[in-house]
């Protein structure tokens, strides 16, 4: 079986993992403590973060009327799609098979909160979730950029750090402006 076939299968697994219920998860979760040093856990947690950012932003776009928050959400969808694609390409180049990402129970819970939120409350709730999500992503990417075991992925993480820092700053600024 070629790497291309493996990646096609991995994409199918990732899609299934994204939509699967927690009870349907069958793959072991890598230790989070290894995510700043080992490629597989790094890719798992970075991928889960990207899935959360994209999913939460899509929900926001369906419910919010605030043009500033909507623009932020659209930007996150674009940026996190690109960072995912770059990480997967660099993993493939380095010969690393990325595990399918799966959002944590906490991330799934936050997605549920967004689904249940009234349109009048969605902007504030979304931004309140984005701040810690980006703080966690910044910690992960900064740590892997410093001590990751795969040079191509360390470079990917180094490139992601200023983007995530910008997302965090924007989320904090927008949160101060919404009611």
N, C-alpha and C positions, 0 to 999 in steps of 0.2 A: 504494500500500500504506500503510495507516495505522500509526501508532505502536503501536497495540495488536497488530496483526498482526506487526509487527517484534519486539515483546517476546515474543509467543508463540513465534516462530521462535527467538529468542535463548534462551528457556528450554529449548527442545529441543536447541539447540547446547550449552548449558551442561551439560545432563544427559549428552549424548554425550561431552563433554570430560571429565566426571568419571569416567566408566566406561571411557573409551578407554585403550588402551595407549599408552605413549610413542611408539611407532612410528606410531600412527594420527593423532597430532596434526598438523594442517595449518595452523593459524593461527600467525602469528609471535608470539613472546613479547615483550611490551613491555619496554623497558629499565627495570630496577629503579631506576636512578638517577633516573628521572623520576617515581617513584611518590609522592614527597612534594610534588610541585608540579603534576602534570597529572592530570586526572580519569580518563582511560582507564587509565593504568598503576595509579593508586591503586585503582580499582575491581577491576582484575584481581588485584592482590596481596592486597587486603583480602578479596576473594571466595575466593581460593585458601586464605587463612588460615582463613576460616570453614569451608570445605569440609573442611580438615584437622581442625579442632577437632571438628566434628560427626562426621566419620567415625571418628576415633580414639576419641571418647567412646562411640560406638555399639559399637565393638569391646570397649572396656573393660566396658561394661554386660553384654556377653555372657559375659565371662570372670571378672570380679572378684566376690568375696564380701564385700569390705570396704564396709560401709555408708557410711562417710565419703567414700571415693573414689568410690563409686557416686553419691552425692548430688552431689558436685562435677561428675562427668561429666554427669549429668542437667541440672544448672544450665547447663553449657557448651552443651549442645545447645539448650536454650531461649534463652539469651542470644545465641548466635551465629546462630540462626535469625532472631531479631528484628533483630539488627544488619544482617544481609544484606537482609532485607525493607525496612528503613528506608533503607539505602543505595540500593537499587534504586528505591524510591519517590522519593527525593530526586533521584536521577539522572534519572529520567523527568520530574519536574517541571522540572528545569534543562535539559532537552533533550539530555542526554548519553546516548548508547547504550553501555551497559556491555558490555565484551567478556566472552565466557564464561570463567569462571575455570578454571584447571587447576593442580592441585597440582604443585609442583616435583619433580624427581627425588628430592631429599632427603626431601620430605614423603612421597612414595610409598614410599620405602625405609623410613621410620619406620612407615608403615602396615603394611608387610610384616613388620617386626620385631614389631609388636603381634600380628598374626595368628599368627606362629610362637611367641610367648612362651608358656611354661607358665603355667597359672593362678597358681601360687605366686609367679611373678616379674612378673606383669602390672601390679600396682599401682605398683611402683617404676619400672618402665620407662615406663609411661604418664606418671607425674608428672615423670620425668627429661626426657621430651619436651615436656611442657607448659610448663616453665619457659622454655626458649629460644624456644619458639613464641610465648609471650606477650611475651617481651622484644622479639622482632622485630615483633609486632603493635603493641606500645606505641610503638616507634620510628616505624613507618609512620604510625600515627594521629596521633601528636604532631607529626610533620613536616608532614603534610598539614593539620592544624588550624592550623598557623602560616603555611604558605605555599602552600596549595592554590589552584588557579585558579578553582574553582567555589564560590561562597559557600554554597550549600545543602549541598554535600558537606563543606566546611570545618566547618560546624555539626554535621554527622553525626559527623565525626571528633572534634570537641571533646566531644561527648556520649559517644563510645566510650572515650575515654581513661580516665576514672575506673573504668569497668566492667572494662577490660582490666587496669588496675593492681590492682584487687581480685582478679581471677582469678589474676594473677601472685603476689600475696601469699599467697593461699590455696594455690596449688600449692606454693610454697616451704614453707609451714607443714606441709602434708600430707606432703611429701617427707621432712621431718625426722622424722615420726612413723611412717612405714612401714618395713618391713624387707625 
